[in-house]
Amino acid sequence: MKTIVVPINLANTDPKALPVAADIARLYGAQLILISVIPHPLPQLIPAGETAENTRPDPLQTLEQLAGTLQQQTRYQSLTIKPTVTYSDQNPAEVVAGLAPDLIVLGARNAGFWQEWASGTRAESMVRQAPCPVLVVKQPIAHFNPQKPVGALDLDEGMKKRHVLPFGVGENGLRQFVYVSTPADTRSPEQIRDWVGDWARMQGYAQYELAIRSDRTVSEGILHHADQTGADLIILYTHGRAAGHTSVAETVLRHAHVPVLIMRM
């Protein structure tokens, strides 16, 4: 891993993602890119006696000050932190994806009713666009070192390719998996276990445990399983968002209380 990108909203910097990104960057010697995507500014009226420079703070200077403040803290010392400001009217997720990072880390709050009813969250937008893994941090974490990860599986042919996690998890790697069977699912437990067995051999998982649980929806089943097993990281595999539908990954992102790692199929 060489590059970790942390999207920054200068108007409301989320403190949850940066420490986690720093922990991963230090472990792998990766550089941190702090990026703020800003729409092209509209013409503004400048009061008499003032200049354009002193009517609004300079975004790059603000980001550089943030980077400087971080590097004075023990958690960020000796890390390579690169502040970047891009002016673009594109969706910020598209701009971030264009940097071709190895990992994107961002913070997100649990969605309330109105946020869920409307356009969704910034994290969901990133999941739709990112070509690389996306780690979404939901709560402040003292030190990011997941020991009880769970991978949620869907019997999708897109999963048949090799998937390599962007960072290590647990003492023995990812061993715990869950498959959620809904009322509309016609697969038998034997079919599910056979499919997962073939998939696990392809991924190189010599030892693993698969839980098959029934629930009303796949997303609810994943969340319930994570809560009941005390998982500290949920790993999902997704194509992104299907037209007109919210993906399972997006729904889990809205309601999970632990970090969620999204792997692109």
SVG drawing of the C-alpha trace seen along z (x, -y; Angstrom):
<svg xmlns="http://www.w3.org/2000/svg" viewBox="-40 -51 50 81">
<polyline fill="none" stroke="black" stroke-width="0.4" points="0.0,0.0 1.4,-3.4 -1.4,-5.9 -4.2,-6.5 -6.7,-9.3 -8.8,-11.0 -11.4,-13.4 -11.7,-16.5 -14.7,-18.8 -13.1,-22.1 -16.4,-23.3 -16.8,-20.4 -13.7,-18.3 -14.6,-14.8 -12.1,-13.7 -12.8,-10.0 -11.1,-9.1 -7.8,-10.8 -6.5,-8.8 -7.5,-5.5 -5.8,-6.5 -2.7,-7.4 -2.6,-4.0 -2.8,-2.2 -0.3,-4.6 2.3,-4.1 2.0,-0.3 2.5,-0.2 4.7,-3.2 2.0,-4.8 1.6,-8.5 -1.6,-10.3 -3.3,-12.6 -5.8,-15.0 -8.0,-16.2 -10.7,-18.9 -12.8,-19.1 -14.3,-22.6 -16.8,-23.7 -15.6,-26.5 -16.3,-29.7 -19.1,-32.0 -18.3,-35.7 -18.8,-37.6 -19.3,-41.2 -16.2,-42.6 -16.9,-45.3 -15.0,-48.6 -11.6,-48.5 -11.3,-44.8 -9.7,-42.4 -10.7,-39.0 -7.9,-37.5 -9.3,-38.6 -13.0,-37.9 -12.6,-34.2 -9.9,-31.9 -7.6,-30.2 -8.6,-26.5 -5.1,-25.2 -3.6,-27.2 -6.3,-25.9 -5.5,-22.3 -1.8,-22.9 -2.4,-24.3 -4.4,-21.2 -1.6,-18.9 1.0,-20.9 -1.1,-20.6 -1.5,-16.9 2.2,-16.3 2.9,-17.8 0.8,-15.0 2.4,-11.7 0.0,-9.7 1.0,-11.5 4.7,-12.2 7.1,-11.0 4.1,-10.4 4.1,-11.9 1.0,-14.0 0.1,-15.8 -2.6,-18.5 -4.4,-18.8 -7.2,-21.2 -9.0,-20.5 -11.5,-23.0 -14.1,-21.0 -17.8,-20.8 -17.6,-17.0 -18.9,-14.8 -16.2,-14.8 -16.2,-11.0 -15.3,-11.1 -12.4,-13.4 -11.1,-11.2 -11.4,-8.1 -9.2,-9.9 -6.3,-9.9 -6.1,-6.1 -5.5,-5.5 -4.9,-2.1 -7.4,-2.9 -9.9,-5.7 -10.7,-6.4 -13.6,-8.6 -15.8,-9.2 -19.5,-9.0 -22.4,-9.5 -25.3,-7.1 -28.0,-8.5 -31.1,-10.0 -34.6,-9.6 -34.4,-12.8 -30.9,-12.1 -31.8,-8.6 -35.0,-9.7 -33.1,-12.3 -29.9,-11.8 -28.0,-9.6 -24.5,-10.2 -21.1,-11.2 -19.8,-7.7 -22.4,-6.1 -21.5,-8.4 -17.9,-7.3 -18.8,-3.7 -20.6,-4.1 -17.6,-5.7 -14.4,-4.4 -12.4,-1.8 -10.5,-0.8 -11.4,0.3 -13.2,-2.2 -12.9,-2.1 -15.8,-4.0 -15.2,-4.9 -18.4,-5.4 -17.0,-6.1 -13.7,-7.4 -11.1,-4.6 -8.2,-4.8 -6.1,-2.5 -7.2,-0.8 -6.4,2.9 -9.5,5.0 -9.4,8.4 -12.9,9.7 -13.7,8.9 -16.6,10.5 -17.0,10.8 -20.5,10.7 -20.8,12.9 -23.2,12.8 -23.1,15.6 -22.3,13.3 -20.1,14.4 -18.3,11.0 -16.8,12.4 -15.0,15.2 -12.0,13.0 -9.2,12.7 -9.8,10.1 -6.9,9.0 -7.7,6.9 -5.8,3.6 -4.6,4.2 -4.2,7.1 -7.0,8.1 -6.8,10.2 -4.0,12.6 -5.0,15.1 -6.6,12.9 -10.2,13.0 -11.8,16.2 -15.4,15.4 -18.0,15.1 -21.8,14.7 -24.4,15.4 -27.9,14.0 -30.8,16.0 -33.9,13.9 -37.5,15.3 -37.0,14.9 -33.8,17.0 -34.2,20.4 -30.7,21.7 -30.3,24.6 -27.7,24.5 -25.7,27.2 -25.7,25.1 -24.5,22.1 -21.7,24.0 -20.5,25.6 -20.4,22.2 -18.6,20.6 -16.2,23.5 -15.2,23.0 -14.8,19.3 -12.7,19.8 -10.3,22.0 -9.9,19.4 -9.2,16.8 -6.7,18.9 -8.7,19.3 -7.6,22.7 -9.6,22.3 -12.8,20.3 -16.2,20.4 -19.4,19.7 -22.6,18.7 -25.8,18.9 -28.6,16.9 -32.1,16.0 -33.4,12.5 -35.9,10.2 -33.3,8.4 -29.6,9.0 -28.5,5.7 -30.5,6.4 -29.0,9.8 -25.5,8.5 -26.0,5.8 -27.7,8.3 -24.9,10.8 -22.2,8.2 -23.9,7.0 -24.4,10.5 -20.9,11.7 -19.2,8.5 -17.5,7.9 -15.2,4.8 -15.1,4.6 -17.6,5.5 -16.2,6.4 -18.6,6.1 -18.2,6.8 -20.2,4.7 -20.7,3.6 -21.7,0.2 -25.3,-1.1 -27.7,0.5 -29.8,-2.1 -32.7,-3.2 -31.8,-0.9 -29.8,-1.3 -27.2,1.4 -26.8,3.6 -23.5,1.9 -25.0,-1.5 -27.7,-0.4 -25.2,1.2 -23.1,-1.9 -26.1,-4.0 -26.7,-1.9 -23.5,-0.1 -21.7,-1.2 -18.4,0.4 -16.0,-0.4 -17.1,0.9 -14.6,1.9 -16.1,1.9 -14.4,4.1 -15.2,3.6 -16.1,6.6"/>
</svg>
